[in-house]
Amino acid sequence: MQVTKSSNRTQVVVVGGGPSGLLLSQLLERAGIETIILESRSRDYVLGRIRAGVLESGTVDLMREAGVCTRMDREGLIHEGIYLATSNRGFRIDFKRHTGGTVMVYGQTELTRDLYQARDAMDGQILHEVDELRIDGVDSDSPSVSFVRNGREVRIDCDFVAGCDGYHGISRNTIPTTVRREFERVYPFGWLGLLSPTPPVSDELIYASHERGFALCSMRNPQLSRYYLQVPLDNTVEQWSDDGFWDELKRRIPHDAAETIVCDASIEKSIAPLRSFVAEPMRWGRLFLCGDAAHIVPPTGAKGLNLAVSDVYYLWQALQQHYQDKDDYGIEHYSAIALARVWKAERFSWSMTGLLHRFPDQSPFELRMQQAELEYLESSVAAQTSLAENYIGLPY
């Protein structure tokens, strides 16, 4: 292949065309700051990824700030609480009562589609299927990003690079190992998820702790349900027929839900491993990490996308201050400010995961402690308020 070379310049290169990269680009462009998004996959691939869809109020507010809210506000489902269940019986945590706040259920795929449409409407520059991507010079005043696309070697000079390219992207690994510290907890189980064209079994999410393992009843919209089962890491999707999944789910969730659940053939099934992960720092020179590039949370606390959005908020504010006010406080303190919220969300997700799942090496004492904690949650207003505050999202 013959490679021809070209070069460009922009103010901010956004590496990664998922929801965090798209949202950051949208916010910056509306503030008059030029961006180019680079994505290694095709748009169809990005939009084909199945992801969760519980949005904190801060995420909803930032989508509105970005001017990307029409369909979300029309189709999103406002939830004022969740159900926790143990031994096939449940109780409700009332977010509205304890905090005055709510969450919204709106699929991440739909949110990403809305952001793409918004970027297209503003003639946003999004380059898909870029290969051999390399980030250079972020520890200097002249960073650049190079890549190959359609047989051409391209270099983009810029002021800053935003690494929104996920856990497996190159941005985090651009930070030298002498600077970067990583913290990780890998969990000894995964989540088997099933997407079903059926009405949800409950109008709010059900988180179920059971001696056979954790289960979650969720939804995407009034006619599309998403269910999960805790499974061993060595399980495969092929081991689980639809009938086998439904039978096991009914064993783990409250009896009244098991009796009314509507079962149908699955649209999609997949198994996702669980981990807690944080990389520090989230800024090195003129490179900033956002979202999964810097941190991963188990999905139990519904924090993954929301935590990426809070990173975007802090970086958007910092870059606005730099360009509009000539103030670099937000840039210089981005990592510390973002990590303070990251670690609190990590704690909540870790706590919820430990509370609701069965671990292979759990002792009888630890099982009793789980049970006692759930009983305390059921009876304590203070405990329910704490859970509700964290679930709806801590303030930015």
N, C-alpha and C positions, 0 to 999 in steps of 0.2 A: 504494500500500500504506500503510495506516495503521500507524504505529509506536507502540506503547505502551512505557513505560519501567518497568524494575524494577532493584533493586540487591540485592547479596548481599555477604557477607564470608566470607573464609577466610584461613588462614594463608599457604598457598603456592598460587599459580596456576601450573599447568604448561601451557605453550603447546605443543601437539603431542601426539598420541595414538599415536605409533609406539612401538617397543620401549623407547627410552630414557625417554620420558615416562611410560609405563605402569610401568616398573620403578621409577623414582624415586618415583612416587605410592605404589606398593605398599610400598616400604621406609619412606617417611615415615609412612604411615598405621599401619603396624605399630609405629612408634615413638611413636604418639599425636599426630602432627602432621597437621592437616587440610589436604586438597588438593582442588582442582577441576581436571580436565583439560579443555582446550579443543582441539578438532580440527576443521579446516576441511572434511575429507572425511568420507564415511560409513564406518561400520565395515567394510562389505563391501569398500569400496575399499582401506582400509588392509590388510585381510587378503588382498586379491588381488594385492598387490605381490610380485613374485618377487625374492628377495634371497638372498645367500649364507648359509652356515650353518656356518662353522668357528668354534668357540667356544674361547677361551683358558680355561685352568684358573681364572683369576680371574673370568671371566664365569660359569662353571659354579658356582663357590663363591658368587657373589653371588645367583644365581638360587635356590640352596638357602637362603641367608640370608633371601631374600624369601618363602620357603615355596612356591616355584613350581618344583618339581623332579620331581614324581612321574612324569610322562610323559617328561620329558627323560632322567631316569635309566634309565627302562625302554627307550626307543627310541633314544636317542643312541648313536652309534658312536664308541668310543674309538679314536683313532689315535695310534700311537707313533712315526710318522715320515712322511716324504714322499719321493717320487722326483723327482730332477732328471734331465732328459734333454737330450742335445745330439747332433745328427746321427744321430737315430734309435736311440740307445742311452742307457741310463740307469744311475743309481746312487742308493743310498738314503741319506738323512740320518736317523739313528736318534735321535729325541728322548729316548727312555727311557734309552738308553746314555749320551748326552752330558750330559743335564740331570736325569734322573729324572722328567721331566714328560711330559705328554701334552696333546692337544687333543681336543675332541669335535665330531663332525659332527652337527648338529641344525639343521634348516632355520629360518631367521629367521621365516618365516611361522608355523611351528608354535610357536616361542617366543612370538611376538606373540599367538597364539591362547590360549596358556596364561596369559599375563599378563592378557588381557581377562577370562578366566574367573575368575582370582584376584581381580581388581578387582570383578567382579560379585558374587562370593561375600562380599565385605566391604561391599557396597552402595556401592562407590566412585562418585563423581560424575564422569561422563564426558559432556561435551556435544559431540555431533558436528554437522557441517554449520553451523558458525558463520561468519558473514560480517562483513566490514568491521571486522576485529579491530584494536584499537589499544591500545598500551601507554603509560601515562602515569605521570609522577611517580616513576619509579624512581630519580631523583637526589634524592629527598626522603624523608621518613619516612612518606609516605602514597601508595604506588604503587597503581595500579588498572589493570584491563584492561576494555575496553569492546568490545561486539560486537553484532551483530544476529542473532537466531535465531528462526525461526517468527514473523516479523513483530514481534518485540519487541526493543527496544533495551535491552541489559543492561549493567550496570556491576558489576564485582566488585572490592571493595576488599580489599587483602591486605597481608601483611608483605613478601613476596618474590615475584618472578616468575622461573620457570625456563623459559628458551627452548629447547625441545626440538623445534622446528618445522622443522628441516632447512635446507638450503642456500638454498632459495627462500622461506623464511619471513620474518616481519617482525621477529623478535627481534634479529637481528644489526644490521639497519638502524635499529633504535631507538637504538643507540649512535652518537653524533654522529661525523661524518667527521673532526672535529678531534681526536677521541680515538682512533678506530679505525684500525688499520693492517692491511692485507691483503697476504698473500704467496701467489703462485700460480705453478704450472707446468702448462700445458695440453699434453697429449701429442698427437702428430700421428697418432693411430690410435685405434681403439675395440676393444671386445670384442663379437663376435657370439656370443651364448649360445643354446644349444639344450637344452631339457628333454625327456628321453626316458623312456618307461615301460619301461626295460630295466635289467638288472643292471649295475652298474658294471664297467668293464673291469679295474679294479684295486681291491684292498682298501684302498689309500691313494692320496692325490692324486698325479697325475703333472703336473709342470711341465716343459714341453718347449720348448727353444730350437731353432729350425730356420732355415735360410736363407730359407724361405718365410714365416716369421713364427712368433710364439709360439702355443702351444696349451696347454690345461689340461683334464685329465680329472678330474672331481669327481663327487660324488653327493649325494643327499638322504637316501636310505635304500636297503636292499638291492635294491629293485625300481624305483628312480627315479634316473636319472643326469643330470648336468648337465655339458655340454661347452662349451668356449669356443675361439674362433679370433681371433687378432689380424687386424683388417681395416682398410683405409683409412677415414678419416672420411667420405668421400663415398659409401661403400657404403650400400645400403638392405637391409632384410630381404627385400624382394621379389626382389632379385637372387639370393638364395641359396635354391635348392631343398633339400629334405632330402637328396637323393642327392648334390648338390654339396657340402653341408656334410660329410657322412660321407667322401666321397672326399678332400676336403682335409685333414680331421682325420687320416685314415690316413697321409697323406704326411708329417705333421709329428711324430707320436708314435713311440715305440720300435717296432721291427719286431714284437716278440712281442705287444705290445698291439694293433697294427694287425691282426694275424692272428686275434685272438680276440674283438675288440670285437663286441658285439651291436647291430645297427642296426635302427631302427624309425621309424615316423612320429613327428614331433615333437609334443609337447603345446603348446609355446610357443617362439617365437624372438624375440630382441630384440637391439638393438645399444646398448651403453652407452659413452659417451665416457669418457676417463680424465683425471683432473686431480689435482694435489696443491695443497691450499689450506689456509691457516691465517689466522684473524682474531685479532688481539690488541687489547685484553685480552679475556678471557672473562668478566669481571665489570665492570659499570658501575653503581655505586650498589647498588640492590637487585635488579638484573637479572643473572642468570647464564646463560651459554650452555652448552649441552651437545650433544655429538655433531655432526652435520652442520651445525648452525647455526654452529659455530665452525671446523670443519675437515673436509676431504675427503681421502681417500687413494685412490690407485689400488688396485684389488682384488687386485693381485699378492701382497701380503703378508698378506691375510686379516685386516686390521686395522680396517675401518670400524665394524662393530657393536661390536667389542671396545673400541675407543677411546672410543666413546660410553658404554659401561658403566663404564669407568674414571672418566670425568667424573661419572657418576651416583654412583659410590662416594664421590668426594671431596666432592660437594655434599651427599649424604646425611649424611656424617660431620659436615660443617660446620654444617648446620642442626640436627642433633641436639645438637651442642655449644652452639649458640645457645639453643635452647629448654630443654634439660635442665640445662646447666651454666652458663648465662649467660656463655659464653666465645665471643668472636667472632674468635678467631685463624683458624679454618678459613675463615670468610667473608671476612675481610680478605685472606687469602693464597690463596684458591681459584684465582684465575687463574694465579698463578705456579706453584703446585703442579701444576695440571692441564696447563699448557703445557709443563712440563719433560718430562712423559711423552709429550705429543702430538708434540713435535719429534723425540723418539727413534723413535716409531712412523712418523712421516713419513719419517725418514731410511731406515728399513728398507724401507718400501714403495717409495720412490724408488729405492733400491739394487736391489731385486729386479726392479723394472720395467726399469731400465737394463740389468741383466744378461741378461735373458731375451728382450727384444723386439728386433726389427729396426727401426731408425729410417731415415727416407727419405734423410737426408744423411750416413749413416755412412761413414766412410773405411775403406779396407782395414786400416789400423792399429787403428782402434777395434773392428773385427770380430775381429781377432786378440786384442785385450785381453779381449773377452768370452770367447773360447775359452780363453784362459789362465786367467781367473778361474774358469771352470767346472772346468777340469782341476785347479786348485789346491784347489778345494772337494772334489773327489773324493778327493784324496790327503792332505788335512790334517785331522787331528783338531781342531786349534784352530779352523780355519775352520768346520768343521761344528758345533762347539760354539757358536760365536758365532751362526750362523744359527739353530740350534735354540733358543737362549736367547731370541732375538727372536721367533721364530715362535710358541712356546708362550705368550709374553707376559711382558714385564718386570714386576717386582713393583709393587704400588701403593705 
